[in-house]
Amino acid sequence: MSDGSSFFVTTPIFYVNDVPHIGHAYTEVAADVLARWHRQRGDDTWFLTGTDEHGQKILRTATANGVTPQEWADKLVEEAWKPLLETIDLSNDDFIRTTEKRHEENVQKFLQHLYDAGFIYTGEYEGYYCVGCEEYKQPGDLVDGTGEYAGQKVCAIHSKPVELLHEKNYFFKMSAFAEQLLALYEERPDFVQPESARNEVMSFVRSGLDDLSISRSSFDWGVKVPWDESHVVYVWFDALLNYVTAVGYGQDDEQFERRWPATHLVGKDILRFHAVIWPAMLMAAGLPVPHRVFGHGWLLVGGEKMSKSKLTGIAPTQITDTFGSDAFRYYFLRAISFGQDGSFSWEDLHARYTSELANGFGNLASRVIAMVNRYCDGVIPAAADMTDADAVIHAIERTATATASIAIDRLAIHEAIAEVWTLVDGLNGYITDQEPWALAKDPEKRERLETVLYTAVRGLGTLAVLLSPVLPKATAKLWTALGGDGVVQEQRIDKAWEWTGAASVGTLEALFPRIETSAE
């Protein structure tokens, strides 16, 4: 991408029926790294996240807690979901709530537009409904219950019984868009990613699409259907529209034109909503479909998808209170191939923190700055004659800068970090081989010492810029210690290797203090 390219990235908006766990934070951090990277590349970037506050599940949770749905949503948003943004150091540009006026009014405009265009009709529907998913389930989505639910059909995701509902609702003519959707998947192979997700979606659409029930009349917690206020809009139909209502749909055409379409990051369990229902809705409204829908894998604990209902949820603060937000961000995006399932364990987190962050990157930064202070009185030296070893480091800087950016464009965040880490490993090997502590003992090798330290400082500066989207706190400290101009987040990431250093270094506390025992 070049300067001025538009990049709009979204997370799903999360249900406020409970507090966030690390599965939610995983998606948030991935979107944040992409947004930070694009900003530092000069792209016109917008990062949206938020909360989904309508639907039967929220109503039941609020009722069980003796409050109104709005009171429940307000409490969870202020006490749990907004604090998450600080816990994991997010740089989101907007936070949308589906109970906001800007959202509700424009959901109604969208719905009225589809109704007037003939894409909505009345009908009756009977089916098995999972309140946890807020979705009617097909027989293939159900499994036999066990334990207290033995003899019942339960949702394969939530392991709780489904309810047989019969309602007179409004329906969206989604079946009319099957061919257009298949053509979209064929013409734009990267529309749904990764490839396994694309194959799943294409198979689902080829098997035949039913029309979608888009209203409910059995409860009233939701956006009112504009032409029939005895119905509220189906929570998913309502929620998906946040991606356009947040950027001006129905009220600010200039903003909408500037931002839309988006790159959506979603968990694979909600892929069909985003890759089938959502583009069909947009097609019906005559609006552009998203740039991409990326269905990432699940975080597994003990071999199972993390879930509050199964008591396997881990709060982000359980990790950040011990390891810090940078380590949280690094671990989940480095240890897991983005797009695949990944298993979390405290042992692996502690091991990677120690070997890669504390011993690898953190120790490298401390050693280099300490040697410049010790051998050059803090003044960053100039380079003399360059050797092949120095040239190798400069080549790694260029290659890592270019290759990591290409990986980001493919949403391969784990590959981008791995590319940058070739410079961490390269610099550590370079210092071991060049032995600046030995060069410092020989006055005749002064020029060589200064060249080695110059090369190491320059490499550290490149790392500070390249790693700033992933490790914002640590790289800010390092950039200051290197005497860098301004703040590191304002440096061009696509030109990271062009950084040549400042006049002098400061001091640097340990970026990743050693943690002797794992937190369990």
N, C-alpha and C positions, 0 to 999 in steps of 0.2 A: 504493500500500500504506500501511497505517497502522501505528502502533506495535505491536510484538508479532507482526507477520506473520512467518511462517516462510519462510526462504529458504535452501535447500540447493543448492549448486552444485558440480558435479564436472567434472574433466577426465577424459579416458581415463587408465587406468593404462598406463604406457609399458613396452614390452619392454626388458629389460636385456641384450639381445644386443650393444648398442653404446652409445656415449656420446650425450648429447642434442645436437641441433642447434637452430637457431633456429625451425624448424617446431614442435618440441615446446614451446619457450619461448613461442611465439606463443599457443598455447592456454592455457598456464599464466597468462600475463599477462592475457588476456581474462577468465578466471575470477576472477583476483585483483581486477581493477578492479570487476567486478560485486559481489564479496563485500565489498570495502571500501565501496562506495557504499551497499549495503544496510545494513551495520553502522552507518554514519553517519546513516542514515535511521531508525534505531531498530528495525530488523527483527532477529528472532532468526535469526542467520546462521551457516551452517556451510559451510566450504570444504574439500573433500576432493580430494587427489591421491594418487599412489602409483605402484607398479611392478608389472608383470606378470612373474612369474618362472618359470612352468611352460611346458611344451610342448617339441616336438621341436626347434624352432629354438634354444632356450636350451641344450638338451642337446648339440646338435651344436657350438654355439659353445664351450661349456665343454670338451668333449672335444678340440676342435681346439687349445685353449689349455692342455691337460694338467692340468685341475683338475676338481673335481666341480661339478655345476650349482649347488649351494648356495654353494660357495666363489666361483664366478664371480658369482653374484647379489649376494652380500655385498660383494664388491670393487667392483662397478659402482655399487651403491646408495651406498656410503659415499664413494667417490672421485669419482663423476660426478653421480648423480641428486640426492642430498641437497644437495651444494654448489650445484646449479642454483637451489635455493630462495633462497639468499642472493645469488647473482649477479644475479638479476632482481627481488629484493626482494619475495618472496611472503609473504602473511599467512595461509597455509593453517592450518586448525585441526587437521588430521589428515593423516597420510601412511601409507597402508596398503600392505603387501607381501603378495602372495598366498601366500607361504610362512609367514606368521604363523599361529599356532594359532587365533586368533580367526576367521580367515578359513576355513582348511581344515575345521575342525570344523563350521562352520555351512553351508558348501557341501554337506557330506555330509548335514546335516539337511534342507536344501532338496531335494536329489536324492532322498533317501529318501521325503520327503513326496510328490513327484511319482510316484515308483515305486509307492507304496502306493495312490495315487489312480488308477492305471491309465494314466498318461500316458507311460510308458516301456516299451518292448518290445525284444526281441532281433531282429536281422536282419543281413543281409549287404549290403555296399556296395562298389561298385567305381567309382572315378572319378579324375579328375586332381586332384592335391593340390599346392598351393603352400605350401612350408614357410615362406617369407617372410611370407605372409599368414596362415598356419595355417588354411587354408580349402580345402575342395573347390571346384573351379572349374567353372562351366558352360562349354559350348563358346564362348558369346559373350564370355566373359571372357578368352579366349586369343587371341594373335596369332602370326603367323609370326616365328620368330626370325631374327636377322641375325648376320653375323660368325661367331664361333665356334659360335653356336647355330643357324645356317642349317639349314633342313630339320626343325627341331623346333618344337613348340608351346611358347610361353613365356607367363608371366603378364604381362598388360598393364600391371600396376603395377610389378613388379620386373624385368621383362625377362629373367627366368631360366627355364629349363625346369621344367615341372611333372612330378610323378611319378605314375605310374599305380599306385594302391593298391587292394588288395582285402582287406577286413577283415570279420570278424564282430564287430559292435559293438552297443551299446545305442542305441536311437533314441528321440527325443522326438517326440510326435505334434503337431508344429507345424502340419501341414496342417489340423488340426481347428479352428484359430483364425483362419482366413482371413477369415471373415465378421465375426467380432468385431473384428478389426484394421481392416477397411474401415469398419465402423461407427464405430470410434474416430476414424479420420482424418476422417470426414464430420462427426461431432458436435463434434469439437474441432479446428477448422482450424489452430489455432496449436500443436498437439501436435508436429508436425514442421515445423521452420523451417530456412531460408527457404522460400518457396513452391516454388521450383524443386526443392528437396529433397523436399518433400511430394509433388509430382507424380511424382517418380522412384519414391518408395516405394510410392505407390498403384498405379502401373503395374506394379511388380514383384509386388505381392501379387495384383493382378487376373489376372496371367498364370499364377497357380497356385503354391501352396506345396508343397514336398516336406517330408517328415519329416526331422528333423535328427539326424545321427549325433553322439552326445554322449559317446562313450568311445573309447579307443584301447588296444590290447593289444600293439602292436608295440614299445613302449618303456614305461618305468615312472616317468618324471619328471613327476609330477603328483599331484593329489588322488586317493586310492584310491576307487573306487566302493564304497560301504559294504556292499553285499550280494555283491560279487564283486571281490575284491582283485587279481584277475589283470588288471583293467582300471583305467585312470586316466581321470579326467574330461577331456573335450575342453577344450582350453585356453580357448576363447572362452566356453564355458558356465561354466567356473570363473571367468574374469576378470570377466564381467558382474556376477556376484554380489557383487563387492567393494563396489558401491554400497549394498547393504543390510547386508552383514556388518560394514562399518565403522561403521554407526550402530545396531548392536544387534540385528539380525535373529538370532533363535535364542537370545539370551542376555540382552537388556535391552529388554523390551517398552516401557518408558516412554521410553527414548531413541529407539527406533525410531518410536514414535508421534509423538514431538516433531519428528523430522527428516524422515522420509520423507513424501511423494515429493520427488524432486530435479529440478533443471534440469541436463541433461547438455549439455556442450559437447564436440563431437567433430569430427574431420576428416571431410570428406565421403566418404573412401574406406572408412570404417568405419560409415557411416550405417545400412546394412541391419542390421548386428548390433544396433544400439541402437534402431532404430525398428521392427524386425520381430521378430527373435528375442527380444530382451529383454522387450518387452511381452507376447509370447506366453507366455514363461516365467512372468511375474508373474501373468497371467490364470490359468494352470494352477494356480498356488499359492494363488489367491484373494487376492492382494495388489494394492494400488493400482498403476497404471502411473505412470511419471514425469509430472511437470508438463509438461515440454517436452524435446525433443531438437533441438538446434541443430547443423546440419552446416555448419561454416564452410569456406571455400575453402582452397586450397593456397598456400603460398609458392613462387613460381617463381623460379628462377635460370637465366638464359639461356633462358627459355621452357619449362623443364622443372621438374616437381615436385622439390623438394629431397629428396635421398636419399643416405644413407651408402653404399649399395651402388653408386651411380653416381658417388661421390666428389664430389657437389655439396653436401654438408652443410657448413654454416658453424657453428662453435661460438659460442654466445652471448658468451663472453668475448672473441672477436675484435672484437665491437662494444662491449661494456661497458668493456673496458680502455681504449678511446680516448674514447668518447662518454659513458660512465656508464650506470647502470641506468635512470635517469629518461628519458633520451633513447631508449633501447631501447624502453621501455614506450610512450612517446608516439608514436614513429615508426610502429610496426607497427599501432597501434590508430587512428591518425589517417590514415595514408597509404592504408590498405586498407579498403574497405567491408566490414564484418564480414558474412561469408556468401558473399563472392565471392573468386575467386582474386586474388592480388596479386603483382606482380613486385618483387623486391628488387634494389636496386643501391646501391653505395657512394656514387655521385654524388648520388642522390636523398636518401639519408640525410644526407649532409653539407650539402646545400642546405637541407633542412628544418630541420636543427639550427641552421644559421646564421640563416636568415630568420625562423623561427617561434619557436624557443626562445631563442637568444642575443639577436637583435635585437628580436624581438617581445615576449615575456613577460619575459625576463631583464633587458633594458635598461629596460623600463617600471618594473620593481620597483626597480632601482638608482636611476633618475632621481628617482622620487617620494620615496624615503627620503632621498636626498641633498639634495633641495630642502627637505624638512621640517627636516633638520639645519641646512642653511645659512641658511634664512630665518626659522626659528622656534626655533632652538636645540634642535631635537629634540622640542619639545612639539607634540603633535598639536593643531592649532587647532580651534576651534568654527566652525560655519558661520553666516554672516550671512544676508542675503537671497538666496534661491535664484533662479536664472534658468532659462530654458527649457533651456539647455545642461546645467545640473546635473540637471534633472529627467529629461532623456534618459538620462543615465548611470544614475540610480536605476531607471528603467524597464527598461533593459537588464539590470540586476542581477536584478530580479524575474523577467523573462521567461526569462533564461538559466537561473536556478535551477529554475523550473517545467518548462520545455521539455526541459532535459537529463534531468531525472528521468523524464519520460514516455518519452524515447528509451531510457533504461536499461531500463525495464520491457519494451520491445520488443526488448531485446538489441541495439539499434542503437548500439553503443559509439562508432563513428566519428561518428554524428550528435550524440551527447551532447557529445563533445569539441568539435565544430564549433560547437555552441550556446554553450558556455562561451567559445570563442574570439571570439565576437562582442563580449564584454566586454573582452578584450585589445585588439582592434582599436578598440573604442569609446573606451577610455581613452587609447590612443595618439593618436587623432584629437582627443580633447578637450584633451589637454595641448598638442598642436601649435596648436590654435585659440586656447586661452586664454592661452598664453604667460606662464606664471607668472614666468619670469625677467624679463620686461618689467614685469609688475605690481609686482615687488619693488623696482623703481627709483623708483616713485612712491608716496610716503607716503600720498597721498590714496586710493590703491587698496588699502590694507592689508586692509580687510575682504574685498574681492574676492579677493585673494591667498589669504587664509586659507580662504575658502569653496572655492576651487579645490583647494587642498591637502587640505582635509578630504574633499572628494568623491573625490579620487584615492586617498587612504589607505583610505577606506571601500570603494572598488571593489577595491583590492588585497586587502583582507581577505576580501572575497567570493570573489575568484579563488583565494586560498590554500585556502579551504574546498572550493570546487567542483573544484579540480584536485588535491586531496590524494589521491584514489584512483588517479590516473594518475601524478602526479609526487610521490611521498611524501617524497623527500629534499629536493627544492627547496622544496616548500611548507612543510615543517617549519622550514627556515631562514628563509623569508620570514615565517612566523607569529611566530617569535621576534623578528625584527627589528621587526615591527609592534607588539610588546608585547602580543600576544594572550594571553589566559588559557589555562592548561593546554596541551595539545598539540592540534595542528590536527585530528588524526584523531578526536578526541573531540567535535568541533563538529558540530552538526546540519546535514547537507548540504541538507536540504529547507528550511532556514531561513537559508541562507548569506547572503542579502541583508540580513538583519536585523542583521548585525554592525555596530556603530557605532564601533568603534575603542577604543583604550586611551588612556593618558595621554601616552605618549611613544614615540618610535621609537628603535631602536638603530642599529647599523651593519650593512651587508649586503655580503658579498663577492659577486662575480659568481656568479650561479646557474648559468650555462652559459658557462664560459670559451670564448673563441674558439679554434677549431681551424683553423689556416691551411690545412692540406692534408688531403685525404680519406685515410682509412686503407684501403689496398687490399691 
